[in-house]
Structure formats: structure tokens, C-alpha cells
Amino acid sequence: MKKDFKSFAKEARKFLDGRVFDDYLRCFAYGVEASCYNYTPKVVVFPKDENDIIKLINLANKFNTPLCFRAAGSSLSGQSSCEDVLVVANEHFQKIDIDENANKIKLGCGVVGSRANEVLSKFSKKIGLRSCNDYNCFNGWNY
């Protein structure tokens, strides 16, 4: 089955309310990341929640269009480089859950390390640094 990006974008527009782009300029702009790779996605989408993600996965299966997720910041190694559908899951994925003793924190994939540490500072805690990129990167992890 052939990849059908036009039908994917048309169907995604029905529930993503102006958050679907398939024009070259915006796809090129959103396709740029910090790695040495240079790919331009055919479609860029911005889901708001898990329900949007589920719908996008169903559409991807229906129209044979691979999804590549970006929510990990700078992508120094090209993790979010793709020529297919780029799913940008950061702005609407900012949820932070902390247990009552701040022994565990759960971060949405759109939470950057510096924001997590800002929230934890009132408990005199911070997430462990793993790389020089933690203050720019999105997390989506449990600590």
C-alpha cells in the first residue's frame, strides 16, 4: 500500500483544528533540529492530548503514513528527523505530577528539565542531570 499523506492531512484536519501543516515552508521549518541530518517531513501535526495521538495512530495505519514524534528537545542525534509525518508533542504535554513527599515526579513529554527543577525547588530537590542538554530538553519520564 502506498503512503497517502494528502488523505492523512485531510482527515487529521477534521480534529486538529488548524494544527496540521503540509505546505513546504512550514514542514521545512519544523523539520529542522540540532542534528546534522536534513529531512523535511511531508506533514507536521500538533496534537493536544492522548486522544489526538490515538486518532493520529489510527490515521497512520489507515493511510500507511509513518509517524515520528518530537518531544525530546534539541534532537542532537537526529531522533526526530523524518520525511513522513512529524508529530510535535510538546506545548500541550506540560503535565507535572509530584507525590506528596516529592520522592517521585512524573513529567509530560513537553516538560523541560529546568521547569521540572523549578517545581521541585520548593521541596529542595531537583531531577538528576544526565547531560549538558537537560535544561533544553523535554523529558516525559518518571523519576
PLY file of the C-alpha trace (Angstrom):
ply
format ascii 1.0
element vertex 143
property float x
property float y
property float z
element edge 142
property int vertex1
property int vertex2
end_header
0.00 0.00 0.00
1.28 3.44 -0.97
1.79 6.19 1.63
-1.10 8.64 1.34
-0.02 11.89 3.04
-2.68 14.07 1.41
-5.53 11.92 2.76
-3.82 11.69 6.14
-3.59 15.50 6.36
-7.18 15.97 5.16
-8.55 13.58 7.80
-6.30 14.99 10.56
-7.60 18.49 9.87
-11.06 17.31 10.92
-9.98 17.03 14.57
-6.75 19.02 14.90
-8.28 22.48 14.27
-5.55 24.37 12.40
-2.75 22.25 13.82
-1.91 20.36 10.59
0.67 21.69 8.14
1.63 20.20 4.80
2.99 23.24 2.98
6.69 23.00 2.21
7.81 26.11 4.12
6.33 25.12 7.48
7.26 21.46 7.05
10.84 22.51 6.31
10.91 24.89 9.29
9.51 22.34 11.75
11.74 19.61 10.29
14.92 21.43 11.32
16.58 20.19 14.50
20.04 20.27 16.00
21.50 17.18 14.35
23.49 17.04 11.13
20.53 15.42 9.32
18.38 17.37 6.89
14.94 15.86 6.33
11.69 17.61 5.53
8.52 15.92 6.78
5.54 15.69 4.42
3.11 16.65 7.20
3.55 18.26 10.64
0.84 17.87 13.29
0.39 19.28 16.79
-1.80 17.05 19.00
-3.32 18.43 22.21
-3.84 15.23 24.14
-3.71 11.45 24.21
-6.97 11.20 22.26
-5.40 13.14 19.39
-2.41 10.79 19.48
-4.69 7.74 19.30
-6.54 9.24 16.33
-3.24 10.04 14.59
-2.01 6.47 15.07
-5.27 5.15 13.60
-4.94 7.50 10.62
-1.31 6.49 10.14
-2.38 2.85 9.98
-5.24 3.67 7.60
-3.09 5.71 5.19
0.23 3.88 5.64
1.99 7.01 6.88
4.78 6.52 9.45
4.78 8.83 12.47
7.87 10.39 14.02
7.43 12.02 17.43
9.26 15.14 18.57
9.15 15.93 22.25
12.77 15.49 23.20
14.21 18.94 22.70
17.21 19.61 20.54
17.49 16.19 18.87
21.27 16.32 18.70
21.35 12.79 17.29
18.52 13.15 14.80
15.90 11.24 16.80
13.08 13.38 15.40
14.29 13.62 11.81
11.84 12.24 9.29
10.41 12.53 5.82
6.95 11.31 6.83
4.58 12.72 9.49
6.22 14.71 12.29
4.13 14.72 15.47
5.16 17.65 17.67
4.03 16.71 21.16
5.38 19.34 23.50
3.30 22.50 24.04
0.16 20.69 25.22
2.00 17.99 27.16
3.17 20.00 30.17
1.63 17.94 32.99
3.69 17.52 36.16
2.64 15.14 38.97
4.61 15.01 42.21
3.85 12.63 45.08
3.22 14.21 48.49
6.81 13.77 49.70
8.35 14.74 46.35
10.05 11.34 46.19
8.61 10.74 42.72
7.81 13.09 39.86
6.03 12.23 36.63
6.63 14.60 33.72
4.73 15.03 30.49
6.81 14.80 27.34
6.65 18.59 26.95
8.24 19.47 30.31
11.79 20.78 30.05
14.33 19.94 32.75
14.55 23.50 34.01
10.76 23.64 34.56
10.82 20.35 36.47
13.59 21.68 38.71
11.69 24.94 39.24
8.67 22.98 40.53
10.89 20.71 42.67
12.81 23.62 44.18
10.10 24.20 46.81
10.96 20.71 48.09
14.74 21.41 47.91
15.06 18.72 45.23
15.90 18.51 41.55
15.99 15.93 38.82
19.39 14.36 38.24
21.44 15.80 35.45
22.25 13.31 32.74
23.64 15.57 30.07
24.55 19.15 29.31
21.24 19.35 27.44
18.84 18.82 30.38
17.79 22.43 30.64
16.73 22.50 26.99
15.33 19.01 26.60
11.83 17.72 27.07
11.53 14.84 29.46
8.41 12.69 29.71
9.95 10.46 32.34
9.30 9.19 35.83
11.98 9.99 38.40
0 1
1 2
2 3
3 4
4 5
5 6
6 7
7 8
8 9
9 10
10 11
11 12
12 13
13 14
14 15
15 16
16 17
17 18
18 19
19 20
20 21
21 22
22 23
23 24
24 25
25 26
26 27
27 28
28 29
29 30
30 31
31 32
32 33
33 34
34 35
35 36
36 37
37 38
38 39
39 40
40 41
41 42
42 43
43 44
44 45
45 46
46 47
47 48
48 49
49 50
50 51
51 52
52 53
53 54
54 55
55 56
56 57
57 58
58 59
59 60
60 61
61 62
62 63
63 64
64 65
65 66
66 67
67 68
68 69
69 70
70 71
71 72
72 73
73 74
74 75
75 76
76 77
77 78
78 79
79 80
80 81
81 82
82 83
83 84
84 85
85 86
86 87
87 88
88 89
89 90
90 91
91 92
92 93
93 94
94 95
95 96
96 97
97 98
98 99
99 100
100 101
101 102
102 103
103 104
104 105
105 106
106 107
107 108
108 109
109 110
110 111
111 112
112 113
113 114
114 115
115 116
116 117
117 118
118 119
119 120
120 121
121 122
122 123
123 124
124 125
125 126
126 127
127 128
128 129
129 130
130 131
131 132
132 133
133 134
134 135
135 136
136 137
137 138
138 139
139 140
140 141
141 142
